Amino acid sequence: MSDNHYDLMILGAGPAGITAALYGQRLGLKTIVFGDIPGGSSYMIEHLANFPGLTEGTSGTQFGTMAFQQAQKEGANFTLTRLESLGHKDNVFVGADVDGQAHTALSAIVATGRVPKRLAVSNPNLRGVHFCSICDGPLYRGKNATLAVVGSDNTAAQHALTLARTADKVLLICRSQALKMDAVHKNQIKQQSNISLMVNTEVSGYNGQESVENIEISEKAKGRKDLTVDGIFLAIGWRPNLSTLNLEVQKTAEGYLETNDKLMTSVPGLFAAGDVRDTDMWQVLTACADGARAAKYAAEYLEKLTQG
């Protein structure tokens, strides 16, 4: 076999992918990991406070860095590039990287996570539309900014709370009356004098020359109007990131990968871990657990493959 042949190919360098790499190496598997951001989208977490053992919490960036360094020390090969496509032929997984180089493996774990959804509105590509308050919130520091956050869950609440430290005013716009965030976040929102909660309100469009200058909203009780804003942050949901897969695999109606009790998909030897699979909990902790289990079952699959 060539130097580009591996026992295990992992797509994604977030918590699930990094943990899979760590366990794969410890199980004796020659492992390669594709993903250009160590820690994946965990960098969007300002304060990871519910991970056992981290009593003081940590930033998502710091957590991702430590996990990456740990797996790297174990010997996992991180390419720090994305895989362009993954196919499956004659029981071998074939991946093509951004340079057109082919890599093969007898098993693979998809841990590519989710990407944020966009609003289906007019002028969707204007500048000033964001998804990460930690990354892009500082752009508005010192500008007396009014910023809009769209969503009603914990992610939306965290965006609003983060932005309230740099913006003059934050508009938290929720489509329904009921908020999906937990009680802790609700209380924190209420305590912030510069956060205004707008329920039963939908955003129907962005207006501006090159950047968002105002947004069109429809309020259930008051009708349509325009609001002047300097930027908008979306937290309206996620979709699985599966653009790399060039093979037939069973998915849910929402597009998430279906797995059995050993995290294997409908394709033999192809496993899924973390937010990309059909699960009932999207957390760093459960992503890590998925990564460990997927690596364990990949090792079992390879052992049976060599024996059979």
PAZAPA-4460 file (N, C-alpha, C; in steps of 0.05 Angstrom, whole numbers, plus 32768, in hexadecimal, padded with zeros to 4 digits):
% residues 308
    n_x    n_y    n_z   ca_x   ca_y   ca_z    c_x    c_y    c_z   seq   type   mol
   8011   7FE8   8000   8000   8000   8000   8012   8019   8000     1      M     A
   8007   802F   7FF6   8016   8047   7FF4   8017   8055   8010     2      S     A
   8027   806A   8011   8029   807A   802A   800F   8088   802F     3      D     A
   7FFE   808B   801B   7FE4   8099   801E   7FCD   8086   8025     4      N     A
   7FD4   806E   802D   7FBF   805B   8035   7FBE   8059   8053     5      H     A
   7FA6   8059   805E   7FA3   805A   807B   7F8E   8045   8084     6      Y     A
   7F8F   803F   809E   7F7B   802E   80A9   7F61   803E   80AD     7      D     A
   7F64   8057   80B5   7F4D   8068   80BC   7F50   8084   80B1     8      L     A
   7F3D   808D   80A3   7F3C   80A8   8098   7F26   80B7   80A7     9      M     A
   7F2C   80CE   80B3   7F18   80DE   80C2   7F13   80F8   80B4    10      I     A
   7EFA   80FE   80B0   7EF2   8117   80A3   7EE8   812A   80B9    11      L     A
   7EF7   813F   80BF   7EEE   8152   80D3   7F02   8153   80EB    12      G     A
   7F09   816B   80F3   7F1D   816F   8108   7F11   817D   8120    13      A     A
   7EF6   8179   8124   7EE9   8183   813C   7EEC   816F   8153    14      G     A
   7EDD   8173   8168   7EDF   8161   817F   7EDB   8144   8179    15      P     A
   7EC8   813D   8167   7EC3   8121   8160   7EDB   8116   8150    16      A     A
   7EE4   8125   813C   7EFA   811B   812B   7F14   8119   813A    17      G     A
   7F1A   812C   814B   7F33   812C   815B   7F32   8114   816E    18      I     A
   7F1C   8110   817C   7F1A   80FA   818E   7F1C   80DF   8180    19      T     A
   7F10   80DD   8168   7F13   80C5   8158   7F30   80C0   8151    20      A     A
   7F3E   80D5   814A   7F5A   80D3   8143   7F6B   80C9   815B    21      A     A
   7F65   80D5   8172   7F73   80CD   818B   7F6F   80B0   8191    22      L     A
   7F56   80A7   8190   7F50   808B   8196   7F59   8078   8180    23      Y     A
   7F57   8081   8167   7F60   8070   8151   7F7E   806A   8153    24      G     A
   7F8E   807F   815A   7FAA   807B   815D   7FB0   8068   8174    25      Q     A
   7FA2   806C   818A   7FA7   805B   81A2   7F9E   803E   819D    26      R     A
   7F8D   803A   818A   7F85   801F   8183   7F97   8013   816D    27      L     A
   7FAB   8022   8166   7FBF   8017   8153   7FB8   801B   8136    28      G     A
   7FA6   802D   8130   7F9E   8032   8114   7FAE   8048   8108    29      L     A
   7FB7   8045   80F0   7FC5   805A   80E1   7FAF   806D   80D8    30      K     A
   7FB0   8086   80E2   7F99   8098   80E0   7FA1   80B2   80D3    31      T     A
   7F8F   80BC   80C1   7F93   80D6   80B5   7F7A   80E7   80B9    32      I     A
   7F7D   8100   80BF   7F67   8112   80C5   7F66   8129   80B2    33      V     A
   7F4F   812E   80A6   7F4B   8145   8094   7F3A   815A   80A2    34      F     A
   7F43   8173   80A2   7F34   8189   80AF   7F47   81A0   80B3    35      G     A
   7F3F   81B8   80AB   7F52   81CE   80AB   7F51   81DF   80C4    36      D     A
   7F3F   81DA   80D7   7F3D   81E9   80EF   7F3E   81D6   8107    37      I     A
   7F55   81D4   8115   7F57   81C3   812D   7F42   81CB   8141    38      P     A
   7F30   81B8   8148   7F1B   81BE   815A   7F00   81C4   814C    39      G     A
   7F02   81C6   8131   7EE9   81CB   8122   7EDA   81E4   812B    40      G     A
   7EC0   81E2   812C   7EB0   81F9   8133   7EAF   81FF   8151    41      S     A
   7EBE   81F0   8160   7EBF   81F5   817D   7ECA   8211   8183    42      S     A
   7ED7   821D   8170   7EE1   8238   8174   7ECA   824C   8178    43      Y     A
   7EB2   8244   8171   7E9B   8256   8174   7E91   8256   8191    44      M     A
   7E9B   8243   81A1   7E92   8242   81BD   7EA3   8254   81CE    45      I     A
   7E97   8268   81D9   7EA6   827B   81E9   7EAF   826F   8204    46      E     A
   7E9E   8260   8211   7EA4   8255   822B   7E98   8239   822D    47      H     A
   7EA9   8224   822B   7E9F   8209   822E   7E9E   8202   824B    48      L     A
   7E86   8203   8257   7E84   8201   8274   7E78   81E6   827D    49      A     A
   7E6F   81D5   826B   7E61   81BD   8273   7E70   81A3   826B    50      N     A
   7E8A   81A5   8268   7E9A   818E   8262   7EA7   8183   827C    51      F     A
   7EA1   816A   8283   7EAA   815F   829D   7EC9   8162   82A0    52      P     A
   7ED1   816A   82B7   7EED   816D   82BD   7EF8   8189   82B9    53      G     A
   7EEB   8198   82A8   7EF4   81B4   82A3   7EE3   81C6   82B5    54      L     A
   7EEB   81C5   82CF   7EDA   81D3   82E3   7ED8   81F1   82DF    55      T     A
   7EED   81FD   82D4   7EEC   8219   82CF   7EE3   8220   82B2    56      E     A
   7EDE   820B   82A3   7ED7   820F   8287   7EEF   8218   8277    57      G     A
   7EEB   821B   825D   7F01   8224   824B   7EF4   822E   8232    58      T     A
   7F03   823C   8221   7EF8   8244   8208   7EF8   822C   81F4    59      S     A
   7EE6   822D   81E1   7EE5   8218   81CD   7EFF   8216   81BE    60      G     A
   7F0B   822D   81B9   7F25   822D   81AA   7F3B   821F   81BA    61      T     A
   7F3C   8225   81D4   7F50   8218   81E5   7F4B   81FA   81E7    62      Q     A
   7F32   81F2   81EA   7F2C   81D5   81EB   7F34   81C7   81D1    63      F     A
   7F2D   81D3   81BA   7F34   81C7   81A1   7F52   81C5   819D    64      G     A
   7F61   81D9   81A5   7F7E   81D9   81A3   7F8A   81C3   81B4    65      T     A
   7F81   81C0   81CD   7F8C   81AC   81DF   7F86   818F   81D4    66      M     A
   7F6D   818B   81CB   7F66   8171   81C0   7F76   816A   81A7    67      A     A
   7F7A   817E   8196   7F89   817A   817E   7FA6   8173   8185    68      F     A
   7FB2   8181   8197   7FCE   817B   819F   7FD1   8160   81AB    69      Q     A
   7FBD   8157   81BA   7FBD   813D   81C7   7FBC   8127   81B2    70      Q     A
   7FAA   8129   819E   7FA8   8115   8189   7FC1   8115   8177    71      A     A
   7FCC   812D   8172   7FE4   812F   8162   7FFC   8122   8170    72      Q     A
   7FFD   8126   818A   8013   8119   819A   8010   80FB   8199    73      K     A
   7FF7   80F1   8197   7FF3   80D4   8196   7FFC   80C9   817B    74      E     A
   8000   80DA   8167   800A   80D1   814D   7FF7   80D3   8136    75      G     A
   7FDF   80DF   813A   7FCB   80E2   8124   7FD6   80F6   8110    76      A     A
   7FD1   80F0   80F7   7FDB   8101   80E1   7FC5   8115   80D9    77      N     A
   7FC9   812E   80E1   7FB6   8144   80DB   7FC0   8152   80C2    78      F     A
   7FB0   8153   80AD   7FB8   8160   8094   7FB4   817E   8095    79      T     A
   7FA2   8187   80A7   7F9A   81A3   80A8   7F90   81AE   808E    80      L     A
   7F84   819C   807E   7F76   81A3   8065   7F5C   8194   8064    81      T     A
   7F4A   819D   8054   7F31   818F   8051   7F32   817A   803B    82      R     A
   7F22   8166   803D   7F1F   8153   8028   7F0A   815D   8014    83      L     A
   7F11   815C   7FFB   7EFE   8165   7FE6   7EE8   8152   7FE1    84      E     A
   7EEE   8138   7FE2   7EDA   8124   7FDD   7EE2   8109   7FE9    85      S     A
   7ECE   80F9   7FF0   7ED3   80DE   7FFA   7EC1   80CB   7FEB    86      L     A
   7ECD   80B7   7FDF   7EBF   80A2   7FD1   7EC5   8087   7FDC    87      G     A
   7EB8   8073   7FD2   7EBB   8057   7FDC   7EBA   8044   7FC5    88      H     A
   7ED0   8035   7FC1   7ED2   8022   7FAB   7EE1   800A   7FB4    89      K     A
   7ED6   7FF2   7FAE   7EE3   7FD9   7FB4   7EEB   7FD7   7FD1    90      D     A
   7ED9   7FE0   7FE3   7EDD   7FDF   8000   7EF3   7FF1   800A    91      N     A
   7EFB   8004   7FFA   7F10   8017   8002   7F05   8033   7FFF    92      V     A
   7F0A   8044   8013   7F01   8060   8012   7F18   8070   8005    93      F     A
   7F0F   8080   7FF1   7F22   8091   7FE2   7F1B   80AE   7FE6    94      V     A
   7F2E   80BD   7FF1   7F2A   80D9   7FF6   7F3D   80EA   7FE5    95      G     A
   7F33   80FF   7FDA   7F44   8112   7FCA   7F46   812C   7FDA    96      A     A
   7F5F   8135   7FDF   7F63   814E   7FEE   7F62   8166   7FDB    97      D     A
   7F67   817D   7FE6   7F65   8196   7FD6   7F7A   8198   7FC1    98      V     A
   7F90   8188   7FC3   7FA5   8188   7FAF   7FA1   8172   7F9A    99      D     A
   7F8B   8163   7F9D   7F86   814E   7F8A   7F94   8134   7F91   100      G     A
   7FA1   8133   7FA8   7FAF   811B   7FB1   7F9B   8107   7FBC   101      Q     A
   7F9E   80EE   7FB4   7F8C   80D9   7FBD   7F96   80CC   7FD7   102      A     A
   7F84   80C6   7FE9   7F8A   80B8   8002   7F75   80A2   8005   103      H     A
   7F7E   808B   800E   7F6C   8074   8010   7F6D   8069   802D   104      T     A
   7F57   805C   8034   7F54   8050   804F   7F40   803A   804E   105      A     A
   7F42   8028   8061   7F2F   8011   8062   7F17   8018   8073   106      L     A
   7F19   802E   8083   7F02   8037   8092   7F03   8056   8093   107      S     A
   7EEC   8062   8099   7EEA   807F   809A   7ED6   8088   80AF   108      A     A
   7EDB   809E   80BB   7EC8   80AA   80CE   7EC1   80C6   80C4   109      I     A
   7EA7   80CB   80C0   7E9E   80E6   80B8   7E98   80F5   80D1   110      V     A
   7EA7   810B   80D6   7EA3   811B   80EE   7EA4   8139   80E6   111      A     A
   7E96   813F   80D0   7E97   815A   80C4   7E84   816E   80D0   112      T     A
   7E74   8165   80E4   7E63   8178   80F2   7E4D   8184   80E2   113      G     A
   7E45   819C   80EB   7E2F   81AA   80DF   7E38   81C7   80D7   114      R     A
   7E29   81D2   80C5   7E2E   81EE   80BD   7E14   81FE   80C2   115      V     A
   7E17   8218   80C8   7DFF   8227   80CE   7DED   822C   80B6   116      P     A
   7DD3   822D   80BB   7DC0   8234   80A6   7DBF   8252   80A1   117      K     A
   7DB8   8259   8088   7DB4   8275   8081   7D97   827B   807E   118      R     A
   7D8F   8294   8080   7D74   829B   807B   7D6F   829D   805D   119      L     A
   7D58   8294   8054   7D50   8297   8038   7D43   82B2   8035   120      A     A
   7D53   82C6   8030   7D49   82E2   802F   7D55   82F0   8016   121      V     A
   7D4B   8308   8012   7D56   8319   7FFC   7D72   8322   8004   122      S     A
   7D84   8325   7FF1   7D9F   832F   7FF5   7DAE   831E   800A   123      N     A
   7DAE   8303   8007   7DBA   82F2   801C   7DD9   82F5   801E   124      P     A
   7DE6   82FF   8009   7E03   82FF   8008   7E10   831A   8010   125      N     A
   7E00   832C   801B   7E0B   8345   8024   7E1F   8340   803B   126      L     A
   7E34   8351   803D   7E46   834F   8053   7E38   8357   806D   127      R     A
   7E42   834E   8083   7E35   8354   809D   7E23   833F   80A7   128      G     A
   7E22   8328   809A   7E13   8311   80A3   7E27   82FD   80AF   129      V     A
   7E23   82F6   80C9   7E37   82E7   80D8   7E2A   82CE   80E5   130      H     A
   7E3C   82BC   80EE   7E33   82A4   80FC   7E42   82A0   8116   131      F     A
   7E56   82AF   811B   7E67   82AB   8133   7E6B   82C6   8140   132      C     A
   7E5F   82C9   8158   7E62   82E3   8166   7E7E   82E6   8172   133      S     A
   7E8B   82D1   8179   7EA6   82D2   8184   7EB9   82DC   816F   134      I     A
   7EB5   82D1   8156   7EC8   82D7   8140   7EC3   82F3   8136   135      C     A
   7EAA   82FA   8131   7EA3   8313   8122   7E98   8329   8133   136      D     A
   7E90   8323   814B   7E86   8338   815D   7E9A   834F   8161   137      G     A
   7EB4   8349   8164   7EC8   835F   8168   7EC9   8373   8151   138      P     A
   7EBF   836B   813A   7EC0   837E   8123   7EAF   8397   8129   139      L     A
   7E9D   8395   813C   7E8A   83AB   8142   7E91   83BA   815B   140      Y     A
   7EA8   83B3   8167   7EAF   83C0   8180   7EB5   83DD   817B   141      R     A
   7EAB   83EE   818D   7EAF   840B   818B   7EA0   8419   8175   142      G     A
   7E8D   840C   8169   7E7E   8418   8152   7E61   841F   8159   143      K     A
   7E5A   841F   8173   7E3E   8425   817B   7E2A   8414   816B   144      N     A
   7E30   83FB   8168   7E22   83EA   8155   7E07   83E0   8161   145      A     A
   7DF4   83DC   814E   7DDC   83CD   8154   7DDD   83B4   8144   146      T     A
   7DDC   839D   8152   7DDF   8383   8145   7DC7   8372   814A   147      L     A
   7DC0   8362   8136   7DA9   8350   8138   7DB3   8333   813B   148      A     A
   7DA6   8324   814C   7DAA   8307   814E   7D90   82FA   8148   149      V     A
   7D91   82E6   8136   7D78   82D8   812E   7D7A   82BB   8139   150      V     A
   7D66   82B4   814A   7D66   8299   8155   7D5A   829A   8171   151      G     A
   7D55   8283   817D   7D48   8282   8197   7D54   826D   81AA   152      S     A
   7D6A   8260   81A1   7D75   824B   81B2   7D8D   8255   81C1   153      D     A
   7D9C   8243   81CE   7DB3   824A   81DE   7DC9   8258   81CE   154      N     A
   7DCC   824F   81B5   7DE0   825B   81A3   7DD9   8278   819E   155      T     A
   7DC0   827E   8198   7DB7   8299   8193   7DBB   82AA   81AC   156      A     A
   7DB5   829F   81C4   7DB8   82AD   81DD   7DD5   82B4   81E2   157      A     A
   7DE7   82A1   81DC   7E03   82A6   81E0   7E0E   82BB   81CD   158      Q     A
   7E04   82BA   81B4   7E0C   82D0   81A2   7E04   82EB   81AD   159      H     A
   7DEB   82ED   81B6   7DE0   8306   81C0   7DF1   8310   81D8   160      A     A
   7DF7   82FE   81EB   7E06   8305   8203   7E22   830E   81FC   161      L     A
   7E2E   8300   81E9   7E49   8307   81E0   7E4A   8323   81D3   162      T     A
   7E36   8327   81C1   7E36   8340   81B2   7E2E   8358   81C4   163      L     A
   7E1F   8352   81DA   7E17   8368   81EC   7E2F   8375   81F9   164      A     A
   7E46   8368   81F9   7E5D   8374   8205   7E6B   8388   81F2   165      R     A
   7E65   8387   81D8   7E72   8399   81C5   7E5F   83AB   81B7   166      T     A
   7E46   83A4   81B5   7E32   83B4   81A6   7E22   83C6   81B9   167      A     A
   7E18   83DC   81AF   7E07   83ED   81BE   7DEC   83DF   81C3   168      D     A
   7DE2   83D2   81AE   7DC8   83C5   81B0   7DC8   83AB   81A1   169      K     A
   7DBB   8397   81AD   7DB9   837C   81A0   7D9B   8376   819E   170      V     A
   7D92   836F   8186   7D76   8367   8182   7D75   8349   817E   171      L     A
   7D69   833B   8191   7D67   831E   8190   7D4C   8317   8184   172      L     A
   7D4C   830F   816B   7D34   830B   815B   7D2C   82ED   815A   173      I     A
   7D14   82E7   8164   7D0B   82CB   8166   7CF1   82C8   8156   174      C     A
   7CF0   82B4   8145   7CD9   82B0   8134   7CBF   82A9   8143   175      R     A
   7CC2   829B   815A   7CAB   8292   8169   7CAA   82A0   8184   176      S     A
   7C95   829C   8193   7C92   82A7   81AE   7CA4   8298   81C2   177      Q     A
   7CA5   827D   81BE   7CB3   826C   81D1   7CD1   826C   81CA   178      A     A
   7CE2   8270   81DF   7CFE   826F   81DC   7D08   8252   81E1   179      L     A
   7D1C   824A   81D1   7D27   822F   81D4   7D3F   822E   81E7   180      K     A
   7D49   8245   81F0   7D60   8245   8201   7D59   823C   821D   181      M     A
   7D6E   8234   822D   7D69   822B   8248   7D65   8243   825B   182      D     A
   7D5D   823C   8274   7D56   8251   8287   7D6D   8263   828E   183      A     A
   7D85   8257   828F   7D9D   8267   8295   7DA1   827D   8281   184      V     A
   7D9F   8276   8267   7DA2   828A   8252   7D8C   829F   8252   185      H     A
   7D73   8296   8258   7D5D   82A9   8259   7D62   82BE   826E   186      K     A
   7D6B   82B5   8285   7D70   82C8   829B   7D87   82DC   8294   187      N     A
   7D9B   82D1   8287   7DB2   82E3   827F   7DA9   82F7   826B   188      Q     A
   7D98   82EF   8258   7D8D   8302   8244   7D7D   8318   8252   189      I     A
   7D6C   8311   8265   7D5C   8325   8273   7D6D   8339   8282   190      K     A
   7D84   8331   828B   7D95   8342   829C   7DA5   8356   828B   191      Q     A
   7DA5   8352   8271   7DB5   8364   825F   7DA3   837B   8255   192      Q     A
   7DA9   8393   825E   7D98   83A9   8257   7D99   83B1   8239   193      S     A
   7DAF   83A9   822B   7DB1   83B1   820F   7DA9   839A   81FC   194      N     A
   7D9C   8386   8206   7D91   8371   81F5   7D72   8373   81F4   195      I     A
   7D67   8377   81DD   7D4A   8379   81D9   7D40   835F   81CC   196      S     A
   7D2D   8352   81D9   7D22   8339   81CF   7D09   833F   81BE   197      L     A
   7D0A   8335   81A5   7CF4   8339   8192   7CE9   831D   818A   198      M     A
   7CD2   8316   8195   7CC6   82FC   818F   7CB1   82FE   817A   199      V     A
   7CA8   82E8   816F   7C94   82E7   8159   7C9C   82F9   8142   200      N     A
   7CB6   82F9   813C   7CC1   830B   8128   7CD3   82FB   8115   201      T     A
   7CD0   8300   80FB   7CE0   82F3   80E7   7CF0   8307   80D6   202      E     A
   7D08   8300   80CE   7D18   8310   80BD   7D13   8307   80A0   203      V     A
   7D0B   8319   808F   7D03   8312   8074   7D16   831D   805E   204      S     A
   7D29   832E   8067   7D3C   8338   8053   7D52   8349   805F   205      G     A
   7D68   834C   804F   7D7E   835E   8056   7D7F   8374   8041   206      Y     A
   7D85   838C   804A   7D88   83A2   8038   7DA2   83B1   803C   207      N     A
   7DAE   83BB   8026   7DC7   83C9   8028   7DD5   83C9   800D   208      G     A
   7DEA   83D9   800A   7DF9   83DA   7FF2   7E0C   83C2   7FEF   209      Q     A
   7E20   83C1   8001   7E32   83AA   8002   7E30   839B   801C   210      E     A
   7E29   83A9   8032   7E26   839D   804C   7E09   83A2   8056   211      S     A
   7E01   8391   8069   7DE6   8394   8074   7DE4   83AF   8082   212      V     A
   7DCF   83BE   807A   7DCA   83D8   8087   7DB0   83D8   8096   213      E     A
   7D9D   83C8   808D   7D84   83C4   809C   7D78   83A9   8095   214      N     A
   7D67   839F   80A6   7D5A   8385   80A1   7D3C   8389   80A0   215      I     A
   7D2F   837A   808F   7D12   837A   808E   7D07   8365   80A2   216      E     A
   7CF5   836D   80B3   7CE9   835A   80C6   7CCB   835B   80C4   217      I     A
   7CBF   8345   80CC   7CA2   8343   80CD   7C9A   833A   80E9   218      S     A
   7C8D   834C   80F7   7C83   8347   8112   7C67   833D   8111   219      E     A
   7C61   8328   8120   7C46   831C   811F   7C30   8330   8126   220      K     A
   7C36   8342   8139   7C21   8354   8143   7C22   836F   8134   221      A     A
   7C3A   8377   812A   7C3D   8392   811F   7C42   8393   8101   222      K     A
   7C46   837C   80F4   7C4B   837D   80D8   7C68   8381   80D0   223      G     A
   7C6D   838B   80B8   7C88   838C   80AD   7C94   83A8   80B2   224      R     A
   7CAF   83A8   80B7   7CBE   83C1   80B9   7CDB   83BB   80B5   225      K     A
   7CEB   83D0   80B2   7D08   83CE   80AF   7D16   83D7   80C9   226      D     A
   7D2B   83C9   80CF   7D3B   83D0   80E7   7D58   83D6   80DE   227      L     A
   7D63   83EC   80E7   7D7E   83F2   80E0   7D91   83E2   80F2   228      T     A
   7DA3   83D4   80E6   7DB7   83C4   80F5   7DD2   83C6   80E7   229      V     A
   7DE6   83C1   80F6   7E02   83C1   80EB   7E0B   83A5   80E4   230      D     A
   7DFE   8391   80EE   7E05   8375   80E8   7DF0   8362   80F3   231      G     A
   7DF1   834A   80E8   7DDD   8336   80F1   7DEB   831B   80F5   232      I     A
   7DE5   830E   810B   7DF1   82F4   8112   7DDB   82DF   8113   233      F     A
   7DDF   82C9   8104   7DCB   82B5   8100   7DD0   829D   8112   234      L     A
   7DBA   8294   811F   7DBB   827B   812F   7DA1   826D   812C   235      A     A
   7D9B   8266   8113   7D81   825B   810B   7D82   823D   8106   236      I     A
   7D97   8230   810D   7D99   8214   8109   7DB1   820B   80F9   237      G     A
   7DB2   81F2   80F5   7DCA   81E6   80E8   7DC2   81D1   80D4   238      W     A
   7DD4   81CB   80C2   7DD0   81B4   80AF   7DEA   81A4   80AF   239      R     A
   7DE8   818A   80AB   7E00   8179   80AB   7E12   8180   8094   240      P     A
   7E2C   8180   8099   7E40   8187   8085   7E4A   816D   8077   241      N     A
   7E3D   8167   8060   7E42   814E   8052   7E4B   8152   8035   242      L     A
   7E53   816A   802F   7E5A   8170   8013   7E72   815F   8008   243      S     A
   7E82   8155   801A   7E99   8145   8012   7E92   8129   8008   244      T     A
   7E7D   811E   8012   7E76   8102   800C   7E6E   80FE   7FEF   245      L     A
   7E7B   80EC   7FE2   7E75   80E6   7FC6   7E6D   80C8   7FC5   246      N     A
   7E59   80C1   7FD5   7E50   80A5   7FD7   7E34   80A4   7FE1   247      L     A
   7E26   808E   7FDC   7E0A   808B   7FE5   7E0A   8081   8002   248      E     A
   7DFD   8090   8013   7DFB   8089   802F   7DE0   8092   803A   249      V     A
   7DD5   8082   804C   7DBA   8088   8056   7DBB   80A0   8069   250      Q     A
   7DA7   80B2   8066   7DA5   80CA   8076   7D89   80CD   8081   251      K     A
   7D86   80DE   8095   7D6B   80E4   809F   7D5E   80F9   808C   252      T     A
   7D45   80FF   8091   7D37   8113   8081   7D45   812E   8083   253      A     A
   7D52   8133   8099   7D60   814D   809D   7D7C   814C   8092   254      E     A
   7D85   8135   8087   7D9F   8133   807B   7DB6   8128   808C   255      G     A
   7DB0   8121   80A5   7DC5   8117   80B7   7DCA   80F9   80B1   256      Y     A
   7DE3   80F0   80B6   7DEA   80D5   80B0   7DDD   80C1   80C4   257      L     A
   7DD0   80AD   80B9   7DC5   8098   80CB   7DDB   8084   80D2   258      E     A
   7DDB   807C   80EC   7DEF   8069   80F5   7DE2   8053   8106   259      T     A
   7DF0   803C   8107   7DE6   8027   8119   7DF1   802B   8135   260      N     A
   7DEE   8016   8146   7DF7   8019   8162   7E15   801A   8164   261      D     A
   7E23   8014   814F   7E41   8016   814F   7E4A   802E   813E   262      K     A
   7E38   8040   8139   7E3E   8059   812A   7E46   8054   810D   263      L     A
   7E40   803D   8102   7E46   8038   80E6   7E2E   8041   80D5   264      M     A
   7E34   804D   80BE   7E20   8056   80AC   7E17   803E   809B   265      T     A
   7E07   8044   8086   7DFE   802E   8074   7E15   8024   8062   266      S     A
   7E2C   8033   8061   7E43   802B   8052   7E56   801B   8064   267      V     A
   7E5C   8002   805F   7E6E   7FF3   8070   7E89   8001   8074   268      P     A
   7E91   8004   808D   7EAB   8011   8092   7EAA   802F   8095   269      G     A
   7E93   803B   808F   7E8F   8058   8091   7E80   805E   80AB   270      L     A
   7E8C   806C   80BD   7E80   8073   80D7   7E7B   8091   80D8   271      F     A
   7E69   8099   80EA   7E63   80B5   80EE   7E65   80BC   810B   272      A     A
   7E6E   80D4   8111   7E72   80DC   812D   7E6C   80FA   8130   273      A     A
   7E5F   8101   8146   7E5A   811D   814C   7E41   8128   813E   274      G     A
   7E42   8142   8139   7E2A   8151   8130   7E20   8149   8114   275      D     A
   7E30   813B   8105   7E29   8135   80EA   7E15   811D   80E8   276      V     A
   7E14   810E   80FE   7E03   80F6   80FE   7DE8   80FC   810C   277      R     A
   7DD5   80E9   8108   7DBB   80EB   8114   7DBE   80E7   8132   278      D     A
   7DBB   80FC   8142   7DBE   80FA   815F   7DAA   810C   816C   279      T     A
   7DA7   8108   8187   7D94   8119   8195   7DA2   812E   81A7   280      D     A
   7DBC   8131   81A4   7DCB   8143   81B5   7DE4   814D   81A6   281      M     A
   7DE5   8167   81A2   7DFC   8172   8194   7E0D   8181   81A8   282      W     A
   7E20   8173   81B3   7E32   817E   81C8   7E4F   8176   81C3   283      Q     A
   7E62   8185   81CD   7E7E   817D   81CB   7E82   8162   81D8   284      V     A
   7E76   815E   81EF   7E7A   8145   81FE   7E70   812D   81EE   285      L     A
   7E58   812F   81E3   7E4E   8118   81D4   7E5D   8114   81BA   286      T     A
   7E67   812A   81AE   7E78   8127   8196   7E91   8118   819C   287      A     A
   7E9E   811E   81B2   7EB6   8110   81BB   7EB0   80F2   81BF   288      C     A
   7E9A   80ED   81CD   7E92   80D1   81D2   7E8E   80C2   81B8   289      A     A
   7E80   80CF   81A5   7E7C   80C3   818A   7E97   80BD   817D   290      D     A
   7EA9   80CF   817F   7EC3   80CC   8172   7ED2   80B3   817D   291      G     A
   7ED1   80B1   8198   7EDF   809A   81A4   7ED1   8080   819C   292      A     A
   7EB7   807F   819C   7EA8   8066   8195   7EAC   805F   8178   293      R     A
   7EAB   8074   8166   7EAF   806E   814A   7ECA   8062   8144   294      A     A
   7EDF   806D   8151   7EFA   8062   814D   7EFB   8045   8157   295      A     A
   7EEF   803F   816E   7EEE   8024   8179   7EE1   8011   8166   296      K     A
   7ECA   8019   815B   7EBC   8007   8149   7EC9   8005   812E   297      Y     A
   7ED7   801A   8126   7EE7   8019   810D   7EFD   8004   8110   298      A     A
   7F0A   8004   8127   7F1F   7FF0   812D   7F13   7FD4   812C   299      A     A
   7EFB   7FD0   8137   7EEE   7FB6   8137   7EE8   7FAE   811A   300      E     A
   7EDE   7FC1   810B   7ED8   7FBB   80EF   7EF1   7FB2   80DF   301      Y     A
   7F07   7FC0   80E3   7F20   7FBA   80D5   7F2A   7F9E   80DE   302      L     A
   7F27   7F98   80F7   7F30   7F7E   8100   7F21   7F67   80F3   303      E     A
   7F06   7F6B   80F1   7EF6   7F56   80E3   7EFC   7F55   80C6   304      K     A
   7F03   7F6C   80BA   7F09   7F6E   809E   7F22   7F5E   8097   305      L     A
   7F36   7F61   80A8   7F4F   7F52   80A4   7F4D   7F35   80A9   306      T     A
   7F3B   7F2E   80BB   7F37   7F12   80C2   7F26   7F03   80AD   307      Q     A
   7F15   7F13   80A0   7F02   7F06   808F   7F09   7F05   8072   308      G     A
***
